[in-house]
């Protein structure tokens, strides 16, 4: 049986209806791929607790999780990822801690980037 890894991803939209996209560092797994910020849940963490912690670690900012948009499964060599997309409100300014870059894009322009495979499924299922 394939291991399933629960991962939370923040869908943060600004006042211009643009969505936050972050670039993975080139020396990491899936380097130079764009993603929605977030990461693996820790033991006994709720989705909302996990996304708050991950965003604090990666972007050094505060967010308010609003609702779960949906999820998608994607099979990688190291296991299957269950990516849970959570609509979040940005409460403070962003400082990149783990990503190479960030960009705010309108929904119709999201596919112009090279995305991590699991994030592509989130875009296609829930954001377009």
SULRA-V936055 format. One record per backbone hydrogen bond with DSSP energy under -0.5 kcal/mol. CO is the residue of the C=O (numbers start at 0). NH is the residue of the N-H. If there is no record, write none. Layout:
CO,NH / CO,NH
This chain:
2,4 / 2,79 / 3,5 / 4,6 / 4,81 / 5,40 / 6,83 / 7,38 / 8,85 / 9,11 / 10,12 / 10,87 / 11,19 / 13,16 / 16,106 / 17,13 / 18,104 / 20,102 / 21,23 / 21,34 / 22,99 / 22,100 / 23,31 / 24,27 / 27,30 / 29,32 / 32,23 / 33,115 / 34,21 / 36,9 / 38,7 / 41,44 / 45,49 / 46,50 / 47,51 / 48,52 / 49,53 / 50,54 / 51,55 / 52,56 / 53,57 / 54,58 / 54,60 / 55,59 / 57,96 / 57,97 / 58,94 / 61,90 / 61,91 / 62,64 / 63,88 / 66,68 / 66,86 / 69,84 / 71,82 / 73,75 / 73,80 / 75,78 / 78,75 / 79,4 / 80,73 / 80,82 / 81,6 / 81,83 / 82,71 / 82,84 / 83,8 / 84,68 / 84,69 / 85,10 / 86,65 / 86,66 / 87,12 / 88,63 / 97,24 / 100,22 / 102,20 / 102,104 / 104,18 / 105,108 / 105,109 / 106,109 / 108,111 / 109,112 / 112,114 / 113,33 / 115,118 / 115,119 / 116,120 / 117,121 / 118,122 / 119,123 / 120,124 / 121,125 / 121,126 / 122,126 / 122,127
